Amino acid sequence: MPRNTPLVSFVMPINNREKYFAQALESVFKDAYWPIEVIAIDDGSSDRRS
């Protein structure tokens, strides 16, 4: 890959979406484009709270 390839960022809001998070990451990483970064943002989910 050429060194001048731009970085692509994926911003993933995941509030109360724990059950879909792994699937979403797999989808991003299957992409043929590199380099990428993933920024997952969770601001107060109630998933898995006791």
C-alpha positions in Angstrom: 0.0 0.0 0.0 1.3 3.4 -0.8 2.5 5.5 2.1 0.3 8.5 1.1 -2.9 6.5 1.5 -5.2 8.6 3.8 -6.5 7.3 7.1 -10.2 6.6 7.2 -12.0 6.9 10.6 -15.2 5.2 11.6 -17.1 6.7 14.4 -19.5 4.2 16.0 -22.1 5.4 18.5 -23.0 2.3 20.5 -25.4 3.4 23.2 -27.4 0.3 24.3 -26.2 -1.7 21.2 -23.9 -4.3 22.9 -25.4 -7.2 21.0 -24.5 -5.6 17.6 -21.1 -4.2 18.5 -19.0 -7.2 17.5 -20.8 -7.6 14.3 -20.3 -3.9 13.4 -16.6 -4.2 14.1 -16.3 -7.3 12.0 -18.0 -5.4 9.1 -15.5 -2.5 9.4 -12.5 -4.8 9.5 -13.6 -6.8 6.5 -13.3 -3.7 4.3 -10.5 -3.9 1.8 -9.4 -0.3 2.5 -6.6 0.3 4.9 -5.5 2.2 7.0 -8.5 2.6 9.2 -9.3 3.6 12.8 -12.4 2.9 14.8 -13.7 5.2 17.4 -16.4 3.7 19.5 -18.4 6.1 21.7 -20.6 4.9 24.5 -22.1 7.5 26.7 -24.0 5.8 29.5 -25.4 2.6 28.0 -27.5 0.5 30.4 -26.5 -2.8 28.7 -25.0 -5.4 31.2 -25.7 -3.3 34.2 -26.9 -5.2 37.3 
